[in-house]
Amino acid sequence: MNAVNNSNRARITVAALVLILGAYWAGARFGPHQPTKVEALPLGGSSSPAATAIGQRDATLTNDESINVRIYRQASPAVANILTKATEYDFFMDPVPVEGAGSGFVIDARGYILTNFHVVQEAQSIEVVLGDQSRFPAKFIGADQRNDVALLKIDPKGKHLAALPLGDSGTLQVGQKVLAIGNPFGFQSTLTTGVVSALGRTVQTSQTTFIDEAIQTDAAINRGNSGGPLINSHGEVIGINSAIYTPSGTTAGIGFAIPINTAKNIANDLMTDGRVHRAFLGVETVPVGGWLGEALDLPVKEGLLVERATKGGPAAAAGIQGGNRIAEAGMRRIAIGGDVIVAIDSQKVASQLDVNLVLNHKRPGDNVTVTLFRGGKKMDVPVKLGERTNN
């Protein structure tokens, strides 16, 4: 991903306008009348009459159309329609079956599939339908909830699976052509096209989750596209389609994808160790912006007041101090008297999201410099990051 200065990085908050695409609470829920399935185009390469007819049609295509057709033929067999089943409970606590749908894509011929975590979150069963309509039960391998990436596994049972090559999202440029393939509203193997509209966005999707360095695209994506691949003109996956900006609940031409470089690291951790290795600082904090900083007579207007440093955690081991007395603040009790963190590795932090964004680029064992105020004294404290045990 092209470097983006922290000072001018755009942040888009969730409000009602950033819609996570996928199963259950934001996905396609099907009633008795399901959309007609769309068949993937057959792969070429034979001398059959059908292949000859395809070749004759291809000869009439423009260069841009040829790219679209070629990428679709290559990629669509590896794009998965992910069907989930779960149980919710109504007002009377009676169980209600719920079906959801999203997208995913095969990244390894052994049957590993990448998707969004929210597509399979709380699913009790998962079924994968590939481009040729073959169906497989899927096993949930693991996920990084904060980055909304999940890894599934199917058993191909001797079937040769097409797998999509993963590109390098760090080399993307605004204006590059991109293609999205997925299953919007249950219409399987749907292709849309567009360009990279912007890079380096931070899209907050909840209080604790975000898309860091998001790829913004105008390729049309809708509910059910979530978890599907965003592909460059070489046929390489450069992102996972995850959210749209929408005032109306449908596409407004602004979609966001998780960079594939982020997803590759997560997939490698899950395939190798069955869990994601996430950096851990070990502090519980409260933002001090606004009235709280003034009420406590703190030396800064923005930062994070450390209420507690996790016992035995990296911050505590480095000497970072939590509060030593309790004060009433509105409707809650706050531990005060602790350090006020204002930056990590020279990046200003004023919220837990800011901390998560910094740690998202770190690994357990990395060393960081935490800049803080203790009383009126500014200090730089070196901290060796630990590993978070829950994702």
MARPARO-373050 format. One record per residue (C-alpha): y, z, x; residue in three letters. Coordinates in steps of 0.5 Angstrom, whole numbers, plus 500, padded with zeros to 3 digits. Layout:
<c2: Y | c3: Z | c1: X | res: ALA> .
...
//
This chain:
<c2: 500 | c3: 500 | c1: 500 | res: MET> .
<c2: 507 | c3: 498 | c1: 503 | res: ASN> .
<c2: 510 | c3: 505 | c1: 505 | res: ALA> .
<c2: 515 | c3: 507 | c1: 500 | res: VAL> .
<c2: 520 | c3: 512 | c1: 502 | res: ASN> .
<c2: 520 | c3: 519 | c1: 498 | res: ASN> .
<c2: 527 | c3: 519 | c1: 497 | res: SER> .
<c2: 527 | c3: 513 | c1: 493 | res: ASN> .
<c2: 520 | c3: 513 | c1: 490 | res: ARG> .
<c2: 520 | c3: 512 | c1: 482 | res: ALA> .
<c2: 517 | c3: 517 | c1: 478 | res: ARG> .
<c2: 515 | c3: 516 | c1: 471 | res: ILE> .
<c2: 514 | c3: 522 | c1: 466 | res: THR> .
<c2: 508 | c3: 521 | c1: 461 | res: VAL> .
<c2: 512 | c3: 523 | c1: 455 | res: ALA> .
<c2: 510 | c3: 519 | c1: 449 | res: ALA> .
<c2: 511 | c3: 512 | c1: 453 | res: LEU> .
<c2: 505 | c3: 512 | c1: 458 | res: VAL> .
<c2: 499 | c3: 511 | c1: 455 | res: LEU> .
<c2: 492 | c3: 513 | c1: 458 | res: ILE> .
<c2: 487 | c3: 507 | c1: 456 | res: LEU> .
<c2: 480 | c3: 509 | c1: 455 | res: GLY> .
<c2: 475 | c3: 513 | c1: 451 | res: ALA> .
<c2: 476 | c3: 518 | c1: 446 | res: TYR> .
<c2: 483 | c3: 521 | c1: 445 | res: TRP> .
<c2: 486 | c3: 514 | c1: 448 | res: ALA> .
<c2: 480 | c3: 509 | c1: 447 | res: GLY> .
<c2: 477 | c3: 504 | c1: 443 | res: ALA> .
<c2: 474 | c3: 508 | c1: 437 | res: ARG> .
<c2: 469 | c3: 503 | c1: 433 | res: PHE> .
<c2: 468 | c3: 504 | c1: 426 | res: GLY> .
<c2: 462 | c3: 500 | c1: 422 | res: PRO> .
<c2: 466 | c3: 493 | c1: 424 | res: HIS> .
<c2: 466 | c3: 492 | c1: 431 | res: GLN> .
<c2: 469 | c3: 486 | c1: 434 | res: PRO> .
<c2: 465 | c3: 480 | c1: 436 | res: THR> .
<c2: 463 | c3: 480 | c1: 443 | res: LYS> .
<c2: 466 | c3: 475 | c1: 448 | res: VAL> .
<c2: 461 | c3: 472 | c1: 453 | res: GLU> .
<c2: 462 | c3: 471 | c1: 460 | res: ALA> .
<c2: 462 | c3: 464 | c1: 463 | res: LEU> .
<c2: 456 | c3: 462 | c1: 466 | res: PRO> .
<c2: 456 | c3: 461 | c1: 474 | res: LEU> .
<c2: 456 | c3: 454 | c1: 477 | res: GLY> .
<c2: 452 | c3: 451 | c1: 482 | res: GLY> .
<c2: 446 | c3: 448 | c1: 479 | res: SER> .
<c2: 445 | c3: 440 | c1: 477 | res: SER> .
<c2: 444 | c3: 442 | c1: 470 | res: SER> .
<c2: 447 | c3: 438 | c1: 464 | res: PRO> .
<c2: 451 | c3: 444 | c1: 463 | res: ALA> .
<c2: 453 | c3: 445 | c1: 470 | res: ALA> .
<c2: 455 | c3: 438 | c1: 470 | res: THR> .
<c2: 460 | c3: 439 | c1: 464 | res: ALA> .
<c2: 463 | c3: 445 | c1: 467 | res: ILE> .
<c2: 464 | c3: 441 | c1: 473 | res: GLY> .
<c2: 468 | c3: 435 | c1: 469 | res: GLN> .
<c2: 472 | c3: 440 | c1: 465 | res: ARG> .
<c2: 474 | c3: 443 | c1: 472 | res: ASP> .
<c2: 477 | c3: 437 | c1: 475 | res: ALA> .
<c2: 482 | c3: 437 | c1: 469 | res: THR> .
<c2: 485 | c3: 444 | c1: 471 | res: LEU> .
<c2: 491 | c3: 445 | c1: 475 | res: THR> .
<c2: 491 | c3: 449 | c1: 481 | res: ASN> .
<c2: 493 | c3: 456 | c1: 478 | res: ASP> .
<c2: 488 | c3: 454 | c1: 472 | res: GLU> .
<c2: 482 | c3: 453 | c1: 477 | res: SER> .
<c2: 484 | c3: 460 | c1: 481 | res: ILE> .
<c2: 483 | c3: 463 | c1: 474 | res: ASN> .
<c2: 477 | c3: 460 | c1: 472 | res: VAL> .
<c2: 474 | c3: 461 | c1: 479 | res: ARG> .
<c2: 475 | c3: 469 | c1: 479 | res: ILE> .
<c2: 473 | c3: 470 | c1: 472 | res: TYR> .
<c2: 466 | c3: 466 | c1: 473 | res: ARG> .
<c2: 465 | c3: 470 | c1: 480 | res: GLN> .
<c2: 468 | c3: 477 | c1: 477 | res: ALA> .
<c2: 466 | c3: 477 | c1: 470 | res: SER> .
<c2: 458 | c3: 479 | c1: 471 | res: PRO> .
<c2: 460 | c3: 485 | c1: 475 | res: ALA> .
<c2: 465 | c3: 488 | c1: 470 | res: VAL> .
<c2: 462 | c3: 493 | c1: 465 | res: ALA> .
<c2: 463 | c3: 495 | c1: 458 | res: ASN> .
<c2: 462 | c3: 503 | c1: 458 | res: ILE> .
<c2: 460 | c3: 506 | c1: 451 | res: LEU> .
<c2: 460 | c3: 513 | c1: 451 | res: THR> .
<c2: 458 | c3: 518 | c1: 445 | res: LYS> .
<c2: 460 | c3: 525 | c1: 444 | res: ALA> .
<c2: 461 | c3: 530 | c1: 439 | res: THR> .
<c2: 467 | c3: 533 | c1: 436 | res: GLU> .
<c2: 468 | c3: 539 | c1: 431 | res: TYR> .
<c2: 472 | c3: 538 | c1: 424 | res: ASP> .
<c2: 476 | c3: 543 | c1: 421 | res: PHE> .
<c2: 469 | c3: 547 | c1: 418 | res: PHE> .
<c2: 466 | c3: 546 | c1: 425 | res: MET> .
<c2: 461 | c3: 541 | c1: 423 | res: ASP> .
<c2: 459 | c3: 536 | c1: 428 | res: PRO> .
<c2: 462 | c3: 529 | c1: 428 | res: VAL> .
<c2: 459 | c3: 524 | c1: 433 | res: PRO> .
<c2: 465 | c3: 520 | c1: 436 | res: VAL> .
<c2: 464 | c3: 513 | c1: 440 | res: GLU> .
<c2: 468 | c3: 511 | c1: 445 | res: GLY> .
<c2: 469 | c3: 505 | c1: 450 | res: ALA> .
<c2: 472 | c3: 503 | c1: 456 | res: GLY> .
<c2: 471 | c3: 498 | c1: 462 | res: SER> .
<c2: 468 | c3: 499 | c1: 469 | res: GLY> .
<c2: 466 | c3: 495 | c1: 475 | res: PHE> .
<c2: 460 | c3: 494 | c1: 480 | res: VAL> .
<c2: 462 | c3: 496 | c1: 487 | res: ILE> .
<c2: 455 | c3: 496 | c1: 490 | res: ASP> .
<c2: 448 | c3: 492 | c1: 488 | res: ALA> .
<c2: 445 | c3: 499 | c1: 488 | res: ARG> .
<c2: 448 | c3: 500 | c1: 481 | res: GLY> .
<c2: 454 | c3: 504 | c1: 483 | res: TYR> .
<c2: 460 | c3: 503 | c1: 478 | res: ILE> .
<c2: 467 | c3: 505 | c1: 478 | res: LEU> .
<c2: 471 | c3: 507 | c1: 472 | res: THR> .
<c2: 477 | c3: 512 | c1: 470 | res: ASN> .
<c2: 475 | c3: 519 | c1: 469 | res: PHE> .
<c2: 478 | c3: 519 | c1: 462 | res: HIS> .
<c2: 473 | c3: 514 | c1: 460 | res: VAL> .
<c2: 467 | c3: 518 | c1: 461 | res: VAL> .
<c2: 470 | c3: 525 | c1: 460 | res: GLN> .
<c2: 466 | c3: 530 | c1: 456 | res: GLU> .
<c2: 461 | c3: 524 | c1: 454 | res: ALA> .
<c2: 454 | c3: 526 | c1: 453 | res: GLN> .
<c2: 451 | c3: 520 | c1: 454 | res: SER> .
<c2: 454 | c3: 513 | c1: 457 | res: ILE> .
<c2: 451 | c3: 506 | c1: 457 | res: GLU> .
<c2: 453 | c3: 500 | c1: 461 | res: VAL> .
<c2: 453 | c3: 493 | c1: 458 | res: VAL> .
<c2: 454 | c3: 488 | c1: 464 | res: LEU> .
<c2: 457 | c3: 481 | c1: 463 | res: GLY> .
<c2: 450 | c3: 478 | c1: 461 | res: ASP> .
<c2: 449 | c3: 483 | c1: 456 | res: GLN> .
<c2: 444 | c3: 487 | c1: 460 | res: SER> .
<c2: 444 | c3: 494 | c1: 458 | res: ARG> .
<c2: 443 | c3: 500 | c1: 462 | res: PHE> .
<c2: 444 | c3: 508 | c1: 461 | res: PRO> .
<c2: 448 | c3: 511 | c1: 466 | res: ALA> .
<c2: 449 | c3: 517 | c1: 470 | res: LYS> .
<c2: 455 | c3: 521 | c1: 472 | res: PHE> .
<c2: 455 | c3: 522 | c1: 479 | res: ILE> .
<c2: 462 | c3: 525 | c1: 480 | res: GLY> .
<c2: 470 | c3: 524 | c1: 479 | res: ALA> .
<c2: 476 | c3: 526 | c1: 482 | res: ASP> .
<c2: 480 | c3: 528 | c1: 476 | res: GLN> .
<c2: 487 | c3: 529 | c1: 479 | res: ARG> .
<c2: 487 | c3: 521 | c1: 481 | res: ASN> .
<c2: 483 | c3: 520 | c1: 474 | res: ASP> .
<c2: 477 | c3: 516 | c1: 478 | res: VAL> .
<c2: 470 | c3: 517 | c1: 476 | res: ALA> .
<c2: 463 | c3: 514 | c1: 479 | res: LEU> .
<c2: 457 | c3: 512 | c1: 475 | res: LEU> .
<c2: 450 | c3: 510 | c1: 477 | res: LYS> .
<c2: 445 | c3: 505 | c1: 473 | res: ILE> .
<c2: 438 | c3: 504 | c1: 475 | res: ASP> .
<c2: 438 | c3: 496 | c1: 476 | res: PRO> .
<c2: 430 | c3: 496 | c1: 476 | res: LYS> .
<c2: 429 | c3: 490 | c1: 480 | res: GLY> .
<c2: 435 | c3: 486 | c1: 477 | res: LYS> .
<c2: 440 | c3: 483 | c1: 482 | res: HIS> .
<c2: 447 | c3: 486 | c1: 480 | res: LEU> .
<c2: 453 | c3: 482 | c1: 482 | res: ALA> .
<c2: 458 | c3: 487 | c1: 486 | res: ALA> .
<c2: 466 | c3: 486 | c1: 486 | res: LEU> .
<c2: 468 | c3: 486 | c1: 493 | res: PRO> .
<c2: 474 | c3: 491 | c1: 494 | res: LEU> .
<c2: 480 | c3: 489 | c1: 497 | res: GLY> .
<c2: 486 | c3: 493 | c1: 501 | res: ASP> .
<c2: 491 | c3: 495 | c1: 496 | res: SER> .
<c2: 496 | c3: 497 | c1: 502 | res: GLY> .
<c2: 497 | c3: 490 | c1: 504 | res: THR> .
<c2: 500 | c3: 488 | c1: 497 | res: LEU> .
<c2: 507 | c3: 485 | c1: 495 | res: GLN> .
<c2: 511 | c3: 484 | c1: 489 | res: VAL> .
<c2: 510 | c3: 477 | c1: 486 | res: GLY> .
<c2: 503 | c3: 477 | c1: 488 | res: GLN> .
<c2: 498 | c3: 474 | c1: 483 | res: LYS> .
<c2: 493 | c3: 479 | c1: 479 | res: VAL> .
<c2: 488 | c3: 478 | c1: 474 | res: LEU> .
<c2: 485 | c3: 484 | c1: 470 | res: ALA> .
<c2: 478 | c3: 483 | c1: 466 | res: ILE> .
<c2: 476 | c3: 488 | c1: 461 | res: GLY> .
<c2: 474 | c3: 490 | c1: 454 | res: ASN> .
<c2: 480 | c3: 491 | c1: 450 | res: PRO> .
<c2: 479 | c3: 494 | c1: 443 | res: PHE> .
<c2: 471 | c3: 492 | c1: 445 | res: GLY> .
<c2: 472 | c3: 485 | c1: 446 | res: PHE> .
<c2: 468 | c3: 484 | c1: 452 | res: GLN> .
<c2: 470 | c3: 480 | c1: 458 | res: SER> .
<c2: 477 | c3: 479 | c1: 457 | res: THR> .
<c2: 481 | c3: 476 | c1: 462 | res: LEU> .
<c2: 489 | c3: 477 | c1: 463 | res: THR> .
<c2: 493 | c3: 475 | c1: 468 | res: THR> .
<c2: 500 | c3: 476 | c1: 471 | res: GLY> .
<c2: 503 | c3: 479 | c1: 478 | res: VAL> .
<c2: 504 | c3: 485 | c1: 482 | res: VAL> .
<c2: 511 | c3: 487 | c1: 478 | res: SER> .
<c2: 512 | c3: 493 | c1: 483 | res: ALA> .
<c2: 509 | c3: 498 | c1: 488 | res: LEU> .
<c2: 509 | c3: 505 | c1: 490 | res: GLY> .
<c2: 510 | c3: 508 | c1: 483 | res: ARG> .
<c2: 509 | c3: 515 | c1: 481 | res: THR> .
<c2: 506 | c3: 515 | c1: 474 | res: VAL> .
<c2: 505 | c3: 522 | c1: 471 | res: GLN> .
<c2: 500 | c3: 522 | c1: 466 | res: THR> .
<c2: 499 | c3: 530 | c1: 464 | res: SER> .
<c2: 501 | c3: 536 | c1: 467 | res: GLN> .
<c2: 496 | c3: 536 | c1: 473 | res: THR> .
<c2: 494 | c3: 528 | c1: 473 | res: THR> .
<c2: 498 | c3: 522 | c1: 476 | res: PHE> .
<c2: 497 | c3: 515 | c1: 479 | res: ILE> .
<c2: 500 | c3: 516 | c1: 486 | res: ASP> .
<c2: 503 | c3: 509 | c1: 489 | res: GLU> .
<c2: 501 | c3: 506 | c1: 482 | res: ALA> .
<c2: 501 | c3: 498 | c1: 482 | res: ILE> .
<c2: 505 | c3: 496 | c1: 476 | res: GLN> .
<c2: 503 | c3: 489 | c1: 473 | res: THR> .
<c2: 505 | c3: 485 | c1: 467 | res: ASP> .
<c2: 498 | c3: 483 | c1: 466 | res: ALA> .
<c2: 497 | c3: 485 | c1: 459 | res: ALA> .
<c2: 492 | c3: 491 | c1: 459 | res: ILE> .
<c2: 490 | c3: 495 | c1: 452 | res: ASN> .
<c2: 486 | c3: 500 | c1: 450 | res: ARG> .
<c2: 479 | c3: 499 | c1: 453 | res: GLY> .
<c2: 481 | c3: 496 | c1: 459 | res: ASN> .
<c2: 482 | c3: 502 | c1: 462 | res: SER> .
<c2: 477 | c3: 503 | c1: 468 | res: GLY> .
<c2: 477 | c3: 495 | c1: 469 | res: GLY> .
<c2: 479 | c3: 492 | c1: 475 | res: PRO> .
<c2: 485 | c3: 489 | c1: 477 | res: LEU> .
<c2: 483 | c3: 483 | c1: 482 | res: ILE> .
<c2: 487 | c3: 479 | c1: 487 | res: ASN> .
<c2: 487 | c3: 471 | c1: 488 | res: SER> .
<c2: 481 | c3: 472 | c1: 493 | res: HIS> .
<c2: 477 | c3: 475 | c1: 488 | res: GLY> .
<c2: 478 | c3: 482 | c1: 491 | res: GLU> .
<c2: 479 | c3: 488 | c1: 487 | res: VAL> .
<c2: 486 | c3: 491 | c1: 489 | res: ILE> .
<c2: 486 | c3: 497 | c1: 483 | res: GLY> .
<c2: 483 | c3: 500 | c1: 477 | res: ILE> .
<c2: 487 | c3: 499 | c1: 471 | res: ASN> .
<c2: 489 | c3: 506 | c1: 468 | res: SER> .
<c2: 495 | c3: 506 | c1: 464 | res: ALA> .
<c2: 501 | c3: 502 | c1: 460 | res: ILE> .
<c2: 508 | c3: 504 | c1: 458 | res: TYR> .
<c2: 508 | c3: 503 | c1: 451 | res: THR> .
<c2: 514 | c3: 505 | c1: 446 | res: PRO> .
<c2: 509 | c3: 502 | c1: 440 | res: SER> .
<c2: 502 | c3: 504 | c1: 442 | res: GLY> .
<c2: 500 | c3: 497 | c1: 445 | res: THR> .
<c2: 502 | c3: 493 | c1: 451 | res: THR> .
<c2: 509 | c3: 492 | c1: 453 | res: ALA> .
<c2: 508 | c3: 488 | c1: 459 | res: GLY> .
<c2: 508 | c3: 494 | c1: 464 | res: ILE> .
<c2: 501 | c3: 496 | c1: 466 | res: GLY> .
<c2: 499 | c3: 501 | c1: 472 | res: PHE> .
<c2: 493 | c3: 501 | c1: 476 | res: ALA> .
<c2: 490 | c3: 506 | c1: 481 | res: ILE> .
<c2: 490 | c3: 503 | c1: 488 | res: PRO> .
<c2: 483 | c3: 501 | c1: 490 | res: ILE> .
<c2: 484 | c3: 504 | c1: 497 | res: ASN> .
<c2: 485 | c3: 511 | c1: 493 | res: THR> .
<c2: 479 | c3: 509 | c1: 489 | res: ALA> .
<c2: 475 | c3: 507 | c1: 495 | res: LYS> .
<c2: 476 | c3: 514 | c1: 499 | res: ASN> .
<c2: 474 | c3: 518 | c1: 493 | res: ILE> .
<c2: 467 | c3: 513 | c1: 492 | res: ALA> .
<c2: 465 | c3: 514 | c1: 499 | res: ASN> .
<c2: 466 | c3: 522 | c1: 498 | res: ASP> .
<c2: 462 | c3: 521 | c1: 492 | res: LEU> .
<c2: 456 | c3: 517 | c1: 494 | res: MET> .
<c2: 456 | c3: 520 | c1: 501 | res: THR> .
<c2: 456 | c3: 528 | c1: 499 | res: ASP> .
<c2: 456 | c3: 528 | c1: 491 | res: GLY> .
<c2: 463 | c3: 531 | c1: 491 | res: ARG> .
<c2: 471 | c3: 529 | c1: 493 | res: VAL> .
<c2: 474 | c3: 532 | c1: 499 | res: HIS> .
<c2: 480 | c3: 535 | c1: 497 | res: ARG> .
<c2: 486 | c3: 538 | c1: 501 | res: ALA> .
<c2: 487 | c3: 546 | c1: 499 | res: PHE> .
<c2: 494 | c3: 550 | c1: 500 | res: LEU> .
<c2: 492 | c3: 556 | c1: 496 | res: GLY> .
<c2: 498 | c3: 558 | c1: 493 | res: VAL> .
<c2: 500 | c3: 560 | c1: 486 | res: GLU> .
<c2: 507 | c3: 558 | c1: 485 | res: THR> .
<c2: 513 | c3: 557 | c1: 480 | res: VAL> .
<c2: 519 | c3: 553 | c1: 480 | res: PRO> .
<c2: 526 | c3: 556 | c1: 482 | res: VAL> .
<c2: 530 | c3: 550 | c1: 479 | res: GLY> .
<c2: 536 | c3: 552 | c1: 474 | res: GLY> .
<c2: 537 | c3: 559 | c1: 472 | res: TRP> .
<c2: 531 | c3: 563 | c1: 475 | res: LEU> .
<c2: 534 | c3: 561 | c1: 482 | res: GLY> .
<c2: 540 | c3: 564 | c1: 480 | res: GLU> .
<c2: 537 | c3: 570 | c1: 477 | res: ALA> .
<c2: 533 | c3: 572 | c1: 483 | res: LEU> .
<c2: 539 | c3: 570 | c1: 487 | res: ASP> .
<c2: 535 | c3: 566 | c1: 492 | res: LEU> .
<c2: 538 | c3: 562 | c1: 497 | res: PRO> .
<c2: 536 | c3: 555 | c1: 495 | res: VAL> .
<c2: 537 | c3: 551 | c1: 488 | res: LYS> .
<c2: 530 | c3: 548 | c1: 488 | res: GLU> .
<c2: 523 | c3: 550 | c1: 491 | res: GLY> .
<c2: 517 | c3: 554 | c1: 489 | res: LEU> .
<c2: 517 | c3: 561 | c1: 489 | res: LEU> .
<c2: 510 | c3: 563 | c1: 491 | res: VAL> .
<c2: 507 | c3: 568 | c1: 486 | res: GLU> .
<c2: 500 | c3: 569 | c1: 490 | res: ARG> .
<c2: 497 | c3: 566 | c1: 496 | res: ALA> .
<c2: 490 | c3: 566 | c1: 495 | res: THR> .
<c2: 486 | c3: 571 | c1: 499 | res: LYS> .
<c2: 482 | c3: 568 | c1: 505 | res: GLY> .
<c2: 486 | c3: 561 | c1: 503 | res: GLY> .
<c2: 490 | c3: 557 | c1: 508 | res: PRO> .
<c2: 497 | c3: 559 | c1: 506 | res: ALA> .
<c2: 495 | c3: 567 | c1: 506 | res: ALA> .
<c2: 491 | c3: 565 | c1: 513 | res: ALA> .
<c2: 498 | c3: 562 | c1: 516 | res: ALA> .
<c2: 502 | c3: 568 | c1: 513 | res: GLY> .
<c2: 505 | c3: 565 | c1: 507 | res: ILE> .
<c2: 507 | c3: 571 | c1: 503 | res: GLN> .
<c2: 506 | c3: 572 | c1: 495 | res: GLY> .
<c2: 510 | c3: 577 | c1: 490 | res: GLY> .
<c2: 510 | c3: 584 | c1: 491 | res: ASN> .
<c2: 513 | c3: 586 | c1: 484 | res: ARG> .
<c2: 513 | c3: 584 | c1: 477 | res: ILE> .
<c2: 519 | c3: 582 | c1: 473 | res: ALA> .
<c2: 520 | c3: 579 | c1: 466 | res: GLU> .
<c2: 523 | c3: 572 | c1: 465 | res: ALA> .
<c2: 523 | c3: 570 | c1: 458 | res: GLY> .
<c2: 516 | c3: 570 | c1: 455 | res: MET> .
<c2: 512 | c3: 571 | c1: 462 | res: ARG> .
<c2: 512 | c3: 576 | c1: 467 | res: ARG> .
<c2: 513 | c3: 573 | c1: 474 | res: ILE> .
<c2: 511 | c3: 576 | c1: 481 | res: ALA> .
<c2: 517 | c3: 576 | c1: 485 | res: ILE> .
<c2: 519 | c3: 577 | c1: 492 | res: GLY> .
<c2: 515 | c3: 572 | c1: 495 | res: GLY> .
<c2: 516 | c3: 566 | c1: 500 | res: ASP> .
<c2: 520 | c3: 560 | c1: 497 | res: VAL> .
<c2: 517 | c3: 553 | c1: 499 | res: ILE> .
<c2: 522 | c3: 548 | c1: 499 | res: VAL> .
<c2: 518 | c3: 542 | c1: 503 | res: ALA> .
<c2: 511 | c3: 540 | c1: 506 | res: ILE> .
<c2: 511 | c3: 536 | c1: 512 | res: ASP> .
<c2: 519 | c3: 535 | c1: 511 | res: SER> .
<c2: 517 | c3: 532 | c1: 504 | res: GLN> .
<c2: 521 | c3: 536 | c1: 499 | res: LYS> .
<c2: 517 | c3: 540 | c1: 493 | res: VAL> .
<c2: 520 | c3: 543 | c1: 487 | res: ALA> .
<c2: 514 | c3: 542 | c1: 482 | res: SER> .
<c2: 506 | c3: 543 | c1: 483 | res: GLN> .
<c2: 506 | c3: 535 | c1: 482 | res: LEU> .
<c2: 510 | c3: 535 | c1: 488 | res: ASP> .
<c2: 505 | c3: 539 | c1: 492 | res: VAL> .
<c2: 499 | c3: 535 | c1: 489 | res: ASN> .
<c2: 503 | c3: 528 | c1: 491 | res: LEU> .
<c2: 503 | c3: 531 | c1: 498 | res: VAL> .
<c2: 496 | c3: 534 | c1: 499 | res: LEU> .
<c2: 493 | c3: 527 | c1: 495 | res: ASN> .
<c2: 495 | c3: 524 | c1: 502 | res: HIS> .
<c2: 491 | c3: 530 | c1: 506 | res: LYS> .
<c2: 484 | c3: 531 | c1: 508 | res: ARG> .
<c2: 481 | c3: 538 | c1: 509 | res: PRO> .
<c2: 482 | c3: 541 | c1: 516 | res: GLY> .
<c2: 489 | c3: 537 | c1: 516 | res: ASP> .
<c2: 495 | c3: 541 | c1: 519 | res: ASN> .
<c2: 501 | c3: 541 | c1: 515 | res: VAL> .
<c2: 508 | c3: 544 | c1: 516 | res: THR> .
<c2: 511 | c3: 548 | c1: 510 | res: VAL> .
<c2: 518 | c3: 550 | c1: 510 | res: THR> .
<c2: 520 | c3: 556 | c1: 506 | res: LEU> .
<c2: 525 | c3: 561 | c1: 506 | res: PHE> .
<c2: 523 | c3: 569 | c1: 506 | res: ARG> .
<c2: 529 | c3: 573 | c1: 504 | res: GLY> .
<c2: 535 | c3: 569 | c1: 507 | res: GLY> .
<c2: 531 | c3: 566 | c1: 513 | res: LYS> .
<c2: 529 | c3: 559 | c1: 513 | res: LYS> .
<c2: 522 | c3: 558 | c1: 517 | res: MET> .
<c2: 517 | c3: 553 | c1: 519 | res: ASP> .
<c2: 510 | c3: 555 | c1: 518 | res: VAL> .
<c2: 504 | c3: 551 | c1: 520 | res: PRO> .
<c2: 498 | c3: 551 | c1: 516 | res: VAL> .
<c2: 491 | c3: 548 | c1: 517 | res: LYS> .
<c2: 489 | c3: 546 | c1: 510 | res: LEU> .
<c2: 482 | c3: 548 | c1: 507 | res: GLY> .
<c2: 478 | c3: 544 | c1: 502 | res: GLU> .
<c2: 478 | c3: 545 | c1: 494 | res: ARG> .
<c2: 472 | c3: 547 | c1: 491 | res: THR> .
<c2: 473 | c3: 544 | c1: 484 | res: ASN> .
<c2: 476 | c3: 537 | c1: 482 | res: ASN> .
//
